[in-house]
Amino acid sequence: MQLIEAHNIINNIGVPVFSTNDIATTLNITTSHASNILNRLVVAGFLAHLSRGLWGIINIIDPLKLPEYLSAPLPSYISLQSALYFHGLISQVPEVIYAVSLARTKVISTTLGCISLHHLQPAFFFGFTIEGKEAIKIATPEKALVDFLYLTPAKNDLFQALPELELPSHFNIGLVWDIVEKIPAIRRRNMVKKLLNNIV
């Protein structure tokens, strides 16, 4: 099969992200042959290799949607520095895309950006809205701030220094305190309260 023919068929599938098996089935070829075609399309600049067996069409995928694909089948949503910037609470553009997830903490580098996933307990996985035509899950400004403080004790230094905050008039500090009260672990909850008292 010619590369350009495969590219046209893949573009016509109508989905921005797909697996090697999806393409093998669509093109009626072996997974090995499909993988070879997909790698050639990556080299040609048409596709991005996202993770093992997962690919995406460049210029179609919104990078903020990547965490959901990369954490599947477990859910995730954009939060932390990325959500704080999205909502205008910080002015510094994050170099990576930060998200929280029920999946384990990991950093994934792709040609579309670096994704930093951080694990949350299921009981604290809430506080996001659905944004835009891509239906991107993104933390509310209040939850994004609490998520950041919640992860401050992490072993890495990503959450040791909170960027300078610019709280908009619609920012609901009362809601922030309500979210903090829902942190399951008492020790972590008290730590977040202490940190929050220092910034608001």
VEXDREN-750203 format. One record per atom (N, C-alpha, C): atom name; x, y, z. Coordinates in steps of 0.001 Angstrom, whole numbers, plus 500000, padded with zeros to 6 digits. Layout:
N
- atom,x,y,z
- CA,X,Y,Z
...
end
This chain:
200
- atom,x,y,z
- N,500842,498799,500000
- CA,500000,500000,500000
- C,500876,501250,500000
- N,500540,502201,499148
- CA,501285,503450,499084
- C,501063,504276,500344
- N,502108,504983,500768
- CA,502031,505765,501999
- C,500948,506829,501913
- N,500868,507499,500787
- CA,499878,508572,500646
- C,498459,508022,500705
- N,498263,506806,500172
- CA,496940,506174,500236
- C,496573,505858,501682
- N,497534,505309,502421
- CA,497293,505004,503834
- C,497000,506271,504621
- N,497749,507329,504319
- CA,497542,508605,505013
- C,496130,509133,504780
- N,495664,509062,503545
- CA,494317,509551,503222
- C,493244,508744,503942
- N,493427,507429,503990
- CA,492451,506569,504675
- C,492413,506887,506170
- N,493598,507046,506767
- CA,493684,507360,508199
- C,493019,508699,508506
- N,493258,509685,507651
- CA,492636,510997,507855
- C,491118,510924,507776
- N,490619,510020,506967
- CA,489173,509906,506766
- C,488476,509090,507843
- N,489254,508489,508758
- CA,488639,507724,509849
- C,487792,508635,510730
- N,488270,509884,510891
- CA,487492,510860,511653
- C,487809,510918,513127
- N,488886,510254,513561
- CA,489299,510336,514962
- C,490752,510808,515019
- N,491088,511642,516018
- CA,492451,512179,516074
- C,493489,511226,516639
- N,493039,510240,517429
- CA,493960,509309,518088
- C,493463,507886,517859
- N,494395,506971,517607
- CA,494022,505598,517290
- C,495170,504668,517637
- N,494858,503380,517685
- CA,495865,502370,518009
- C,496392,501717,516739
- N,497508,501014,516887
- CA,498058,500257,515761
- C,497039,499229,515285
- N,496358,498586,516233
- CA,495350,497580,515870
- C,494199,498190,515079
- N,493813,499413,515450
- CA,492741,500094,514707
- C,493119,500234,513235
- N,494345,500654,512997
- CA,494792,500887,511621
- C,494990,499575,510876
- N,495489,498553,511577
- CA,495644,497250,510942
- C,494286,496726,510462
- N,493267,496909,511300
- CA,491917,496460,510932
- C,491366,497292,509776
- N,491549,498605,509865
- CA,491027,499503,508833
- C,491662,499237,507479
- N,492967,499007,507465
- CA,493691,498803,506210
- C,493757,497327,505800
- N,493230,496462,506684
- CA,493237,495019,506425
- C,494654,494493,506192
- N,495544,494857,507115
- CA,496941,494425,507052
- C,497349,493926,508440
- N,498534,493371,508548
- CA,499018,492888,509842
- C,499389,494073,510731
- N,499428,493830,512036
- CA,499819,494904,512953
- C,501265,495334,512706
- N,502115,494396,512317
- CA,503505,494725,512019
- C,503598,495672,510826
- N,502831,495370,509785
- CA,502804,496241,508601
- C,502211,497600,508956
- N,501143,497599,509765
- CA,500520,498858,510183
- C,501501,499712,510976
- N,502248,499080,511879
- CA,503236,499796,512676
- C,504298,500427,511787
- N,504714,499697,510765
- CA,505711,500218,509824
- C,505178,501439,509081
- N,503940,501361,508612
- CA,503324,502496,507908
- C,503190,503702,508835
- N,502751,503458,510059
- CA,502551,504546,511016
- C,503875,505224,511359
- N,504921,504433,511525
- CA,506244,505011,511799
- C,506732,505861,510633
- N,506466,505412,509424
- CA,506863,506194,508241
- C,506074,507510,508172
- N,504807,507471,508578
- CA,504006,508697,508588
- C,504471,509658,509676
- N,505007,509115,510770
- CA,505605,509961,511810
- C,506831,510670,511252
- N,507697,509918,510596
- CA,508918,510493,509999
- C,508557,511557,508962
- N,507464,511325,508239
- CA,507029,512279,507218
- C,506370,513522,507812
- N,506105,513478,509124
- CA,505535,514646,509791
- C,504024,514713,509809
- N,503358,513611,509444
- CA,501900,513599,509414
- C,501283,513132,510734
- N,501984,512246,511427
- CA,501471,511670,512664
- C,502436,511903,513815
- N,501913,511736,515026
- CA,502738,511776,516236
- C,502611,510439,516939
- N,503730,509905,517423
- CA,503705,508684,518219
- C,503509,509103,519669
- N,502393,508723,520267
- CA,502040,509188,521603
- C,502547,508259,522696
- N,502364,506976,522507
- CA,502860,505970,523448
- C,502825,504630,522727
- N,503213,503579,523413
- CA,503267,502258,522767
- C,501916,501899,522139
- N,501907,501766,520830
- CA,500703,501377,520110
- C,499654,502457,519963
- N,500004,503705,520273
- CA,499033,504803,520211
- C,499603,505946,519374
- N,498791,506449,518464
- CA,499228,507435,517493
- C,498182,508544,517361
- N,498609,509711,516867
- CA,497673,510812,516686
- C,497992,511626,515450
- N,496982,512265,514919
- CA,497142,513084,513718
- C,497566,514495,514126
- N,498732,514907,513658
- CA,499250,516244,513960
- C,498310,517298,513384
- N,498188,518414,514084
- CA,497347,519571,513701
- C,495856,519330,513922
- N,495491,518143,514409
- CA,494090,517882,514727
- C,493903,517747,516231
- N,494872,517131,516905
- CA,494763,516905,518345
- C,495020,518191,519111
- N,494149,518515,520041
- CA,494426,519575,521002
- C,495340,518977,522069
- N,496541,519545,522275
- CA,497465,518971,523263
- C,496852,518791,524650
- N,495887,519641,525015
- CA,495253,519510,526324
- C,494386,518248,526435
- N,494118,517621,525301
- CA,493332,516380,525302
- C,494236,515158,525508
- N,495536,515335,525327
- CA,496469,514205,525387
- C,496428,513427,526707
- N,496371,514096,527876
- CA,496364,513316,529116
- C,495268,512267,529180
- N,494087,512587,528655
- CA,492992,511606,528682
- C,493320,510366,527867
- N,493932,510577,526706
- CA,494317,509440,525874
- C,495422,508621,526540
- N,496368,509318,527171
- CA,497541,508647,527710
- C,497294,507968,529058
- N,496244,508375,529751
- CA,495930,507734,531033
- C,494873,506640,530894
- N,494233,506566,529727
- CA,493170,505578,529501
- C,493680,504163,529780
- N,492830,503315,530359
- CA,491385,503491,530581
- C,491025,504265,531852
- N,492031,504665,532637
- CA,491745,505465,533826
- C,491577,506935,533437
- N,490713,507666,534139
- CA,490433,509057,533757
- C,491500,510037,534228
- N,491488,511204,533611
- CA,492370,512295,534028
- C,491708,513617,533658
- N,492208,514692,534234
- CA,491777,516025,533824
- C,492933,517008,533984
- N,492928,518049,533167
- CA,493951,519087,533224
- C,493823,519827,534548
- N,494951,520031,535227
- CA,494932,520732,536509
- C,496299,521359,536766
- N,496522,521719,538050
- CA,497828,522214,538488
- C,498228,523456,537682
- N,499503,523589,537297
- CA,499961,524800,536625
- C,499222,525040,535310
- N,498897,523970,534584
- CA,498222,524140,533290
- C,496832,524743,533456
- N,496079,524270,534446
- CA,494742,524815,534678
- C,494821,526217,535285
- N,495797,526434,536158
- CA,495965,527768,536733
- C,496252,528793,535638
- N,497071,528409,534669
- CA,497365,529305,533538
- C,496129,529472,532653
- N,495429,528378,532374
- CA,494227,528414,531548
- C,493214,529405,532105
- N,493079,529426,533423
- CA,492095,530295,534068
- C,492654,531688,534383
- N,493902,531952,534042
- CA,494473,533284,534234
- C,494963,533564,535641
- N,495173,532530,536450
- CA,495641,532750,537821
- C,497155,532915,537897
- N,497864,532405,536890
- CA,499305,532620,536790
- C,499610,533089,535374
- N,500690,533831,535223
- CA,501028,534365,533907
- C,502120,533566,533204
- N,502837,532752,533958
- CA,503923,531983,533368
- C,503369,530759,532639
- N,503724,530632,531363
- CA,503238,529509,530565
- C,503970,528229,530988
- N,503254,527203,531405
- CA,503913,525949,531792
- C,504625,525306,530600
- N,505801,524766,530841
- CA,506557,524126,529768
- C,505995,522753,529427
- N,505273,522161,530354
- CA,504657,520848,530114
- C,503167,520955,530412
- N,502429,519925,530017
- CA,500993,519875,530289
- C,500781,519048,531550
- N,500214,519675,532573
- CA,499999,519013,533859
- C,498559,518525,533973
- N,498427,517311,534458
- CA,497099,516740,534664
- C,497128,515846,535894
- N,495967,515628,536477
- CA,495830,514668,537575
- C,494989,513506,537072
- N,495207,512347,537676
- CA,494594,511144,537146
- C,494458,510094,538234
- N,493621,509111,537961
- CA,493577,507925,538808
- C,494697,506956,538429
- N,495329,507220,537284
- CA,496481,506416,536874
- C,497693,506806,537715
- N,498739,506012,537630
- CA,499938,506295,538417
- C,500649,507539,537890
- N,501428,508152,538738
- CA,502197,509334,538362
- C,503266,508952,537343
- N,503347,509721,536263
- CA,504359,509460,535241
- C,504490,510672,534333
- N,505620,510761,533667
- CA,505874,511803,532681
- C,506016,511132,531327
- N,505283,511630,530335
- CA,505289,511045,528998
- C,505680,512121,527997
- N,506762,511884,527259
- CA,507209,512835,526239
- C,506679,512403,524875
- N,506028,513322,524175
- CA,505549,513066,522818
- C,506008,514211,521932
- N,505851,514037,520636
- CA,506217,515111,519716
- C,505251,516289,519810
- N,504119,516080,520484
- CA,503133,517151,520649
- C,503265,517848,521993
- N,504177,517377,522816
- CA,504380,518000,524123
- C,504677,516969,525185
- N,505141,517468,526321
- CA,505445,516605,527463
- C,504255,516630,528419
- N,503791,515459,528804
- CA,502631,515328,529676
- C,503092,514850,531040
- N,502701,515570,532088
- CA,503053,515211,533457
- C,501771,514828,534195
- N,501582,513512,534399
- CA,500393,512993,535070
- C,500693,512753,536548
- N,499750,513127,537412
- CA,499959,512989,538850
- C,498746,512313,539483
- N,499034,511295,540267
- CA,497973,510459,540835
- C,497208,511177,541949
- N,495890,511044,541900
- CA,494999,511478,542979
- C,494214,510266,543470
- N,493858,510280,544741
- CA,492984,509253,545271
- C,491594,509409,544652
- N,490881,508314,544413
- CA,489554,508392,543791
- C,488598,509350,544505
- N,488661,509401,545830
- CA,487747,510260,546598
- C,488006,511742,546364
- N,489184,512066,545826
- CA,489524,513477,545600
- C,489561,513816,544113
- N,489073,512901,543299
- CA,489060,513105,541847
- C,487722,513726,541440
- N,487663,515042,541495
- CA,486460,515791,541130
- C,486869,517244,540916
- N,485904,518084,540586
- CA,486173,519515,540489
- C,486661,519979,539141
- N,486128,519381,538077
- CA,486522,519804,536736
- C,485278,520073,535891
- N,485470,520819,534821
- CA,484396,521106,533879
- C,484819,520619,532495
- N,483877,520595,531576
- CA,484150,520179,530195
- C,484221,521435,529337
- N,485357,521624,528667
- CA,485583,522861,527930
- C,485796,522614,526439
- N,485197,523486,525606
- CA,485471,523515,524172
- C,484893,522359,523385
- N,485069,522446,522070
- CA,484529,521427,521172
- C,485225,520078,521332
- N,486437,520098,521885
- CA,487156,518846,522116
- C,486744,518184,523436
- N,485853,518838,524183
- CA,485357,518300,525470
- C,486513,517978,526403
- N,487377,518967,526601
- CA,488552,518787,527457
- C,488133,518932,528913
- N,488505,517965,529726
- CA,488231,518033,531159
- C,489319,518885,531810
- N,488904,519955,532480
- CA,489872,520865,533091
- C,489376,521315,534464
- N,490283,521345,535414
- CA,489915,521716,536779
- C,489373,523136,536835
- N,488426,523357,537744
- CA,488016,524722,538030
- C,489217,525445,538640
- N,489240,526771,538618
- CA,490390,527474,539209
- C,490603,527119,540677
- N,489503,526940,541405
- CA,489613,526613,542826
- C,490212,525218,543038
- N,489743,524249,542257
- CA,490256,522891,542410
- C,491704,522794,541930
- N,492058,523539,540891
- CA,493436,523524,540393
- C,494405,523992,541474
- N,494008,525027,542217
- CA,494862,525533,543295
- C,494996,524488,544408
- N,493882,523884,544799
- CA,493936,522887,545865
- C,494724,521656,545412
- N,494553,521247,544153
- CA,495325,520117,543636
- C,496825,520396,543749
- N,497215,521628,543426
- CA,498639,522000,543510
- C,499132,521880,544950
- N,498380,522428,545883
- CA,498785,522376,547288
- C,498760,520937,547806
- N,497802,520171,547335
- CA,497672,518759,547737
- C,498923,517970,547362
- N,499524,518324,546226
- CA,500690,517584,545737
- C,502019,518171,546196
- N,501981,519201,547018
- CA,503220,519830,547483
- C,504189,518843,548136
- N,503728,517843,548898
- CA,504679,516903,549507
- C,505270,515882,548533
- N,504958,515983,547235
- CA,505465,515003,546265
- C,506984,514916,546318
- N,507503,513760,545923
- CA,508935,513511,546015
- C,509746,514396,545071
- N,509151,514813,543948
- CA,509873,515716,543056
- C,509647,517151,543503
- N,510281,518095,542835
- CA,510196,519503,543250
- C,509251,520329,542391
- N,508351,519658,541659
- CA,507448,520377,540760
- C,506464,521270,541502
- N,506177,520959,542769
- CA,505131,521668,543496
- C,505659,522339,544763
- N,506958,522585,544784
- CA,507558,523199,545970
- C,507347,524713,546013
- N,507226,525313,544850
- CA,507051,526775,544802
- C,505863,527114,543909
- N,504851,527689,544507
- CA,503668,528096,543752
- C,503968,529375,542982
- N,503710,529400,541677
- CA,503905,530652,540926
- C,503049,531772,541515
- N,503475,532996,541284
- CA,502729,534139,541816
- C,501300,534136,541287
- N,500354,534173,542218
- CA,498945,534085,541851
- C,498343,535453,541576
- N,497446,535488,540606
- CA,496656,536683,540313
- C,495192,536268,540396
- N,494612,536370,541591
- CA,493252,535873,541797
- C,492224,536816,541192
- N,491420,536347,540230
- CA,490392,537196,539623
- C,489238,537425,540589
- N,488409,538382,540270
- CA,487311,538740,541167
- C,486315,537594,541342
- N,486189,536735,540337
- CA,485215,535640,540420
- C,485776,534422,541155
- N,487032,534482,541566
- CA,487631,533355,542276
- C,486936,533193,543621
- N,486489,531982,543915
- CA,485666,531711,545099
- C,486512,531074,546203
- N,487032,531899,547102
- CA,487894,531373,548159
- C,487119,530475,549122
- N,485837,530760,549285
- CA,485018,529905,550138
- C,484936,528495,549572
- N,484824,528383,548251
- CA,484783,527081,547596
- C,486112,526346,547784
- N,487217,527096,547774
- CA,488533,526494,547994
- C,488559,525783,549348
- N,488110,526475,550377
- CA,488103,525869,551714
- C,487179,524648,551771
- N,486048,524717,551062
- CA,485141,523567,551015
- C,485826,522359,550374
- N,486602,522608,549308
- CA,487322,521525,548626
- C,488367,520921,549556
- N,489071,521780,550279
- CA,490107,521304,551202
- C,489504,520359,552235
- N,488303,520661,552712
- CA,487662,519819,553715
- C,487344,518420,553186
- N,487371,518252,551867
- CA,487062,516956,551274
- C,488311,516100,551069
- N,489481,516609,551438
- CA,490695,515802,551344
- C,490578,514654,552338
- N,490653,513415,551871
- CA,490383,512267,552761
- C,491358,512138,553931
- N,492633,512323,553683
- CA,493642,512112,554732
- C,493749,513347,555621
- N,493566,513173,556917
- CA,493570,514319,557844
- C,494908,515049,557831
- N,495998,514301,557836
- CA,497321,514937,557841
- C,497528,515787,556592
- N,497161,515244,555433
- CA,497299,515999,554185
- C,496362,517208,554190
- N,495163,517034,554711
- CA,494202,518141,554773
- C,494742,519287,555618
- N,495310,518961,556772
- CA,495856,520000,557650
- C,497054,520697,557017
- N,497866,519944,556279
- CA,499001,520535,555591
- C,498541,521541,554534
- N,497491,521161,553770
- CA,496968,522055,552730
- C,496364,523311,553360
- N,495685,523149,554494
- CA,495126,524308,555194
- C,496221,525294,555589
- N,497319,524760,556077
- CA,498430,525610,556482
- C,499012,526357,555293
- N,499201,525665,554195
- CA,499724,526298,552990
- C,498767,527360,552462
- N,497480,527043,552513
- CA,496475,527971,552002
- C,496416,529235,552838
- N,496571,529092,554140
- CA,496574,530262,555011
- C,497715,531224,554687
- N,498775,530686,554102
- CA,499941,531520,553786
- C,499802,532296,552491
- N,498771,531945,551676
- CA,498676,532598,550355
- C,497374,533353,550138
- N,496383,533181,551037
- CA,495119,533905,550829
- C,494771,534730,552070
end
